[in-house]
Amino acid sequence: MSHEFEARRQDWIAREELAERMIPLIGGLYRDHGVVTSIHGRRLINRSAVELLKAHRFARQAGDVELDLEDTMRVLEALRDIAPGPASIDVARLVSRYADAAGELDDAAALADFLRAELAPVLVDVDAAPAEGTDVVLYGFGRIGRLLARILIAHSGGGQGLRLRAIVVRRGSDNDLQKRASLLRRDSVHGPFQGTIEVDEEANTILANGTLIQVIYSDDPASIDYTAYGIRDAIVVDNTGRWRDEAGLEQHLRSTGVSRVLLTAPGKGAIKNIVHGINHDVIEPGDRILSAASCTTNAITPVLAAIDEAYGVVRGHVETVHSFTNDQNLIDNFHKGDRRGRSAVLNMVIAETGAAKAVSKALPQLEGKLTGSAIRVPTPDVSLAILNLQLERPTDKATLNGFLRQTSLTSPLRQQIDYIESPEVVSTDFVGSNRAGIVDGLATIADGTDVVLYVWYDNEYGYSCQVVRVIEAMAGSHPIVLPERVPVVVEREIAPVP
């Protein structure tokens, strides 16, 4: 027994040492080339050795064994030598595809040739001038604004993508800047900021991990001269929710230095509501005002798109069990909305949601097919959407779950959809998920054409990740996802996923 104990300990030490050697390779690929590496959607940048080991173990979801660390190391070293351009590269998928095509990865030359073929869309001219970054301004600095700031800072890389340049707020107190920085530094739900934060009260700036953020105090979105701070052609992300129509949001465009506006709430009227992964390809260069829809719409639309493509949705009802938000009262008090004046931390509150109808703005084929309702519950984050669907083509639980599992691993929607099977998971397990929604496979009910799906979602962080993807699409800097998708098998037929 003691021999086995020591053997296991030494094996762990060796694996941990190998993971530690990966960290500079992963960081260098990101900083120098804009390459985001992942294992089945689990990002590897800014991860500890133990977190890298955990990501390799997660690869069992796609097979029966863990991803071999030696294989990952060989791929990372080859990527360093090839030096591709900006891309989101799934190392696990590359390893799997190479194994299917050529076998072992110990032939460095063969591996390099394979990777050059797989990554051909992002092989760049080393003498080409680096792309310039896009300036981003956060108008409002609440729950979503601060999470967007964290993500943008973490994704700053070499500065060739999105560059967080400023936040705009109304001054709340004499020590407003310190309080804003403190709220960025500490979060009761999402934990501490990973890095360092410095405040310059004279210049009204926050320096976070090398990103210098100008704090601008203003009550008027139309009167700011952003160029005075060196900001030009900026994308303004409106997190306030005060204006949701074109007339209100176009006020931002009257400020000097602004080129486009993105609303982090459902847009009204003719504003395009974008769910990344579904309809981001409808964004045109001339679009000046866009919406990133709602957290619930982002959570359910990718799953509905996959299901509709594979099985056809006749009709359905969406029930969202949603964490409380700041528009509710902590204790009973007047509120202009029905029921929302009652204590959010003591009650379940029946509410309304437009998410079911909003789905059709991204998936027109589901127009009129979905109804929706919501219940606000006493939790601060992570919500649950229950999709009760009638399908055109029958299926069973095992087949449907197998399809959704593969969709989460290998389809173009793998950045939006996650999948889990565990009898012990609860809502807090999904805090910090970067996917729009996570299908709970054990809760799936499937009886012919009648199906019930349970989809968890971090209505703060997961939604913020989707918002960042939309900003990247607007800026033309969203990295291409490689390797290209593979077909998802459904009941012995190939079903493409949009």
C-alpha atoms as one frame of an Amber mdcrd trajectory, in Angstrom:
protein
   0.000   0.000   0.000   2.803   2.431   0.854   4.441   1.694  -2.516   1.217
   2.529  -4.351   0.789   5.702  -2.264   4.271   6.907  -3.189   3.814   5.969
  -6.840   0.605   7.971  -7.052   2.233  10.944  -5.346   5.206  10.913  -7.703
   2.897  10.626 -10.714   1.003  13.715  -9.543   4.229  15.658  -9.029   5.393
  14.754 -12.544   2.057  15.762 -14.072   2.006  19.030 -12.142   5.556  19.832
 -13.282   4.566  19.214 -16.902   1.518  21.465 -16.521   3.738  24.197 -15.078
   5.921  23.999 -18.192   2.841  24.595 -20.337   1.981  27.922 -18.709   4.625
  30.089 -20.465   3.790  28.442 -23.801   0.094  29.184 -23.353   0.819  32.760
 -22.251   3.258  33.406 -25.077   0.826  32.180 -27.725  -1.808  34.545 -26.350
   0.323  37.648 -25.805   2.448  37.378 -28.931  -0.037  35.932 -31.415  -3.548
  36.392 -29.996  -4.050  32.629 -29.822  -6.538  31.500 -27.171  -5.984  27.824
 -26.380  -8.677  25.640 -24.842  -9.668  22.052 -24.115 -13.223  21.467 -25.263
 -14.084  25.090 -24.526 -12.151  25.315 -21.224  -9.783  28.232 -21.747  -6.172
  27.580 -20.739  -4.853  31.135 -20.494  -4.276  32.541 -16.996  -4.758  29.104
 -15.430  -2.724  27.463 -12.671  -1.046  24.092 -13.085  -3.806  22.383 -11.108
  -6.478  24.054 -13.239  -4.717  22.788 -16.372  -4.737  19.262 -14.963  -8.436
  19.598 -14.234  -9.084  20.728 -17.815  -7.282  17.644 -19.113  -9.417  15.419
 -16.914 -12.551  17.115 -18.240 -11.624  15.771 -21.685 -13.078  12.449 -20.542
 -16.429  13.945 -21.529 -15.402  13.438 -25.160 -14.063   9.902 -24.615 -13.170
   7.350 -22.003  -9.730   8.689 -21.005  -8.103  11.942 -19.987  -6.280  14.058
 -22.541  -2.606  13.117 -22.353  -0.475  16.003 -21.077   2.431  14.958 -23.286
   0.186  15.271 -26.349  -0.883  18.752 -25.292   2.726  19.781 -24.745   3.702
  18.589 -28.211   0.846  20.562 -29.787   1.686  23.717 -27.798   5.351  23.528
 -28.789   4.381  23.045 -32.433   1.992  26.007 -32.263   4.779  28.149 -30.823
   6.991  27.286 -33.800   4.227  27.729 -36.394   3.134  31.075 -34.867  -0.436
  31.307 -36.231  -2.454  34.498 -36.155  -5.315  35.290 -33.758  -7.570  32.274
 -33.247  -9.394  30.242 -30.643  -7.728  26.840 -30.865  -9.103  23.702 -29.226
  -6.063  21.581 -28.393  -8.148  18.522 -27.524  -9.856  18.554 -30.907  -6.498
  18.885 -32.678  -5.123  15.913 -30.743  -8.199  13.845 -31.556  -8.178  14.723
 -35.244  -4.460  14.033 -35.564  -4.882  10.670 -33.852  -7.638   9.761 -36.313
  -5.526  10.856 -39.274  -1.980   9.832 -38.382  -1.794   8.103 -35.004   0.910
   9.030 -32.474   2.126  12.605 -32.014   5.809  11.774 -31.600   6.689  12.709
 -35.209   7.306  16.457 -34.871   7.521  17.101 -38.616   4.288  15.252 -39.376
   2.533  17.066 -36.531   3.724  20.443 -37.821   2.451  19.662 -41.338  -0.896
  18.566 -39.910  -1.255  21.742 -37.853  -0.373  23.977 -40.786  -3.174  22.336
 -42.776  -5.683  22.608 -39.925  -4.747  26.207 -39.131  -4.383  27.436 -42.708
  -7.052  30.164 -42.255  -4.912  31.904 -39.606  -1.382  31.419 -40.885  -0.115
  34.961 -41.294   2.625  36.897 -43.003   5.224  37.544 -40.296   6.111  40.858
 -41.952   2.516  42.123 -41.938   1.761  45.116 -39.736  -0.060  44.168 -36.521
  -3.759  44.940 -36.374  -4.834  47.922 -34.332  -7.082  47.473 -31.317 -10.628
  48.779 -30.896 -11.402  51.218 -28.093 -14.255  50.232 -25.779 -16.125  52.491
 -23.343 -18.396  51.108 -20.629 -21.311  53.476 -20.016 -22.462  52.376 -16.568
 -20.515  50.294 -14.080 -23.021  48.015 -12.354 -23.141  44.220 -12.215 -22.647
  43.654 -15.949 -20.338  46.641 -16.437 -17.857  45.449 -13.816 -17.857  41.889
 -15.149 -17.304  43.198 -18.671 -14.358  45.186 -17.304 -12.876  42.051 -15.721
 -13.238  40.067 -18.938 -11.870  42.830 -21.176  -8.871  43.322 -18.879  -8.190
  39.579 -18.834  -8.507  39.434 -22.644  -6.332  42.463 -23.365  -3.445  40.304
 -24.626  -1.100  42.225 -26.882  -3.566  45.089 -27.332  -4.607  44.092 -30.864
  -8.195  43.247 -29.923 -10.572  45.088 -27.627  -9.076  47.813 -25.461 -11.022
  48.993 -22.439 -10.327  52.714 -22.356 -12.955  54.307 -20.123 -16.003  53.929
 -17.938 -18.688  56.608 -17.634 -20.676  57.012 -14.424 -22.534  59.616 -12.413
 -20.573  60.793  -9.390 -22.083  59.210  -6.296 -19.877  60.574  -3.507 -16.683
  62.493  -2.752 -14.726  59.218  -2.708 -16.521  57.847  -5.762 -13.362  56.689
  -7.560 -12.147  54.641  -4.593 -15.555  53.017  -4.246 -15.703  52.152  -7.964
 -12.242  50.602  -7.768 -13.206  48.669  -4.641 -16.273  47.206  -6.345 -14.069
  46.106  -9.230 -11.554  44.615  -6.786 -14.047  42.635  -4.655 -17.263  40.868
  -5.624 -19.483  38.904  -3.247 -20.546  36.478  -5.987 -17.576  36.236  -8.335
 -14.744  36.670  -5.840 -11.704  38.925  -5.919 -10.237  40.506  -9.030  -7.340
  38.412 -10.296  -4.556  40.958 -10.353  -3.606  44.404  -9.101  -5.563  47.655
  -9.082  -4.169  51.174  -8.576  -6.149  54.405  -8.326  -4.975  57.868  -9.430
  -7.479  60.335  -7.994  -5.847  63.338  -9.620  -6.122  61.856 -13.109  -9.390
  59.969 -12.385  -7.937  56.681 -13.617  -7.891  53.059 -12.534  -4.879  50.950
 -13.508  -5.865  47.269 -13.556  -3.243  44.718 -14.646  -1.638  47.277 -16.946
  -4.949  48.482 -18.441  -5.354  52.217 -17.814  -9.062  53.030 -17.486 -10.241
  56.633 -17.584 -13.181  57.277 -15.272 -15.442  59.959 -16.771 -18.200  61.581
 -14.760 -21.191  62.631 -16.829 -24.981  62.739 -16.746 -25.342  63.297 -20.484
 -24.399  60.570 -22.991 -24.370  63.104 -25.836 -21.897  65.657 -24.454 -18.634
  63.758 -23.866 -15.499  64.434 -25.901 -13.788  61.041 -25.749 -11.022  62.226
 -28.065  -9.781  64.428 -25.207  -8.676  61.165 -23.595  -7.165  59.731 -26.773
 -10.226  57.583 -27.478 -11.384  57.324 -31.085 -13.971  55.310 -33.026 -15.032
  53.708 -29.778 -17.726  51.120 -29.199 -19.820  52.362 -26.277 -21.429  49.567
 -24.280 -24.504  50.926 -22.515 -25.053  48.940 -19.314 -27.525  51.317 -17.702
 -30.731  50.044 -19.300 -32.085  53.602 -19.218 -32.483  53.755 -23.013 -33.565
  50.762 -25.077 -34.765  52.340 -28.300 -32.864  53.937 -31.142 -33.841  57.482
 -30.162 -32.367  57.095 -26.697 -29.253  55.153 -27.606 -28.269  57.370 -30.508
 -27.449  60.061 -27.945 -24.113  58.273 -27.502 -23.358  58.784 -31.180 -23.482
  62.551 -30.699 -20.457  62.382 -28.413 -17.105  62.935 -30.118 -15.068  59.757
 -30.596 -17.950  57.247 -30.711 -18.658  55.107 -33.749 -21.049  52.393 -32.465
 -23.256  51.510 -29.504 -24.121  48.148 -27.943 -26.971  47.776 -25.442 -26.701
  45.051 -22.778 -30.458  44.544 -22.630 -33.180  43.675 -25.148 -33.484  46.417
 -27.749 -36.810  47.830 -28.861 -38.089  48.642 -32.321 -35.871  47.884 -35.292
 -32.673  47.415 -33.244 -31.013  44.106 -34.060 -30.897  41.787 -31.047 -27.740
  39.688 -31.370 -27.151  36.292 -29.756 -23.572  35.402 -30.545 -23.254  32.021
 -32.197 -26.737  32.305 -33.684 -27.158  35.510 -35.664 -23.969  37.535 -35.162
 -23.394  37.167 -38.910 -26.201  39.705 -39.512 -24.017  42.463 -38.063 -23.115
  44.857 -40.867 -20.441  47.574 -40.943 -23.162  50.194 -41.160 -24.941  49.073
 -37.986 -24.421  51.811 -35.422 -26.719  50.578 -32.657 -27.097  46.937 -31.636
 -28.434  44.962 -28.692 -26.915  41.872 -27.036 -30.446  40.739 -26.026 -31.018
  39.390 -22.500 -29.228  36.796 -20.394 -32.159  34.378 -20.682 -32.457  34.829
 -24.448 -28.738  34.097 -24.772 -29.077  31.008 -22.581 -31.960  29.342 -24.392
 -31.557  30.407 -28.027 -28.464  28.265 -28.818 -30.079  25.150 -27.308 -33.327
  25.828 -29.161 -31.403  26.373 -32.404 -29.655  23.013 -32.070 -32.856  21.182
 -31.147 -34.866  22.814 -33.923 -32.256  21.938 -36.535 -32.027  18.313 -35.447
 -35.613  17.520 -34.425 -37.841  20.478 -35.310 -39.703  22.496 -32.677 -43.485
  22.528 -33.069 -44.153  24.645 -29.998 -42.930  25.106 -26.450 -43.029  26.924
 -23.156 -40.027  28.444 -21.389 -40.101  28.840 -17.604 -37.163  30.723 -16.129
 -36.245  30.358 -12.481 -34.221  33.544 -12.216 -32.004  34.953  -9.481 -33.092
  38.301  -8.104 -31.627  41.474  -9.560 -31.023  45.046  -8.463 -34.383  46.224
  -9.787 -36.094  44.405  -6.895 -36.324  45.551  -3.289 -34.330  43.965  -0.478
 -37.288  44.450   1.848 -40.907  45.314   1.131 -41.238  48.808  -0.283 -42.923
  50.672  -3.105 -42.020  49.496  -6.616 -43.685  50.557  -9.837 -43.626  46.943
 -11.077 -46.100  44.296  -9.954 -44.823  42.102  -7.081 -41.261  43.419  -7.374
 -41.775  45.637  -4.361 -41.797  42.569  -2.123 -38.559  41.414  -0.526 -36.312
  39.728  -3.104 -34.334  37.827  -0.474 -37.401  36.358   1.248 -39.777  35.518
  -1.562 -40.253  33.692  -4.801 -41.801  36.282  -7.096 -43.826  35.542 -10.197
 -42.603  37.854 -12.930 -42.786  38.359 -16.668 -40.130  37.613 -19.266 -39.940
  38.544 -22.899 -37.190  35.994 -23.555 -39.438  33.469 -25.305 -40.693  36.065
 -27.778 -37.211  37.558 -28.114 -35.868  34.212 -29.352 -37.617  34.806 -32.678
 -35.490  37.907 -33.288 -32.496  35.585 -33.577 -34.410  32.510 -34.822 -37.262
  33.770 -37.032 -38.454  30.206 -37.682 -39.632  30.013 -34.050 -41.855  33.089
 -34.352 -45.117  32.451 -32.478 -44.087  28.983 -31.318 -42.906  29.815 -27.778
 -44.496  31.201 -24.645 -42.636  32.178 -21.481 -42.918  33.093 -17.827 -40.510
  33.677 -14.954 -40.091  33.222 -11.228 -37.563  35.366  -9.350 -35.980  33.416
  -6.474 -33.802  34.373  -3.451 -30.388  33.617  -4.971 -27.920  36.305  -6.141
 -26.716  34.623  -9.346 -27.210  31.624 -11.673 -30.634  30.922 -13.125 -32.412
  27.942 -14.660 -34.475  27.772 -17.845 -36.917  24.893 -18.237 -37.770  24.218
 -21.885 -40.980  22.220 -22.365 -41.018  21.387 -26.064 -43.052  19.452 -28.585
 -40.856  18.180 -31.421 -41.588  17.182 -34.998 -39.415  14.064 -34.832 -39.418
  11.705 -31.823 -36.403  10.877 -29.716 -35.444   9.399 -26.353 -33.394  10.663
 -23.431 -30.150   8.867 -24.290 -30.185   9.932 -27.944 -31.136  13.509 -27.190
 -28.517  13.850 -24.450 -25.879  12.319 -26.714 -26.679  14.890 -29.369 -26.534
  17.811 -26.931 -23.309  16.519 -25.391 -21.616  16.338 -28.791 -23.042  19.735
 -29.733 -21.334  21.206 -26.664 -18.012  19.604 -27.589 -17.623  19.760 -31.360
 -20.211  22.041 -32.999 -19.963  25.762 -33.806 -22.143  26.308 -30.725 -19.520
  24.884 -28.367 -18.757  28.406 -27.118 -22.417  28.854 -26.194 -23.630  25.437
 -25.003 -22.164  23.342 -22.213 -23.364  19.953 -20.978 -23.108  18.207 -17.640
 -24.245  14.952 -16.053 -23.937  14.880 -12.278 -26.437  13.933  -9.564 -24.926
  16.495  -7.188 -24.687  19.808  -9.103 -26.597  22.846  -7.848 -26.794  26.448
  -8.962 -23.600  27.719  -7.294 -21.573  25.183  -9.285 -22.184  27.288 -12.376
 -21.006  30.643 -11.033 -18.335  31.853 -13.448 -19.364  29.648 -16.381 -18.351
  31.282 -19.654 -21.044  29.495 -21.654 -24.434  31.008 -22.392 -26.204  27.911
 -21.040 -25.426  24.496 -19.550 -27.723  21.540 -20.289 -28.322  19.347 -17.225
 -28.435  15.931 -18.868 -29.681  13.969 -15.867 -32.766  16.195 -15.667 -33.716
  15.666 -19.337 -37.144  14.159 -19.992 -37.828  12.749 -23.453 -40.895  10.727
 -24.428 -41.248  10.594 -28.174 -42.004  14.115 -29.343 -42.465  15.518 -25.828
 -39.241  16.853 -24.324 -38.281  18.817 -21.211 -34.776  20.299 -20.957 -33.163
  22.032 -17.985 -30.602  24.697 -18.882 -28.519  26.406 -16.180 -26.914  29.782
 -16.870 -24.817  32.311 -15.032 -27.047  35.251 -15.804 -24.193  37.640 -14.961
 -20.858  36.184 -16.076 -22.059  33.842 -18.816 -24.092  36.653 -20.323 -21.138
  39.051 -20.051 -19.007  36.585 -22.024 -21.632  36.604 -24.757 -21.626  40.411
 -24.736 -17.845  40.457 -25.204 -18.209  38.077 -28.152 -20.685  40.496 -29.730
 -18.299  43.421 -29.174 -15.558  41.372 -30.850 -17.871  40.669 -33.787 -18.635
  44.386 -34.101 -14.916  45.169 -34.028 -14.042  42.368 -36.431 -11.693  40.878
 -33.857 -13.551  37.759 -32.705 -11.010  34.963 -33.155 -11.835  32.213 -35.616
 -12.552  28.933 -33.822 -10.347  26.051 -34.955 -10.326  23.228 -35.849 -13.416
  23.528 -37.972 -16.578  21.837 -36.753 -17.362  18.184 -37.268 -20.882  16.870
 -37.980 -23.073  15.962 -34.999 -24.684  12.535 -35.346 -28.379  12.297 -34.531
 -30.103   8.934 -34.758 -27.741   7.662 -37.466 -28.099  10.803 -39.541 -25.816
  13.786 -39.872 -27.555  16.844 -38.481 -25.773  20.139 -39.141 -25.820  22.649
 -36.296 -26.207  26.293 -37.337
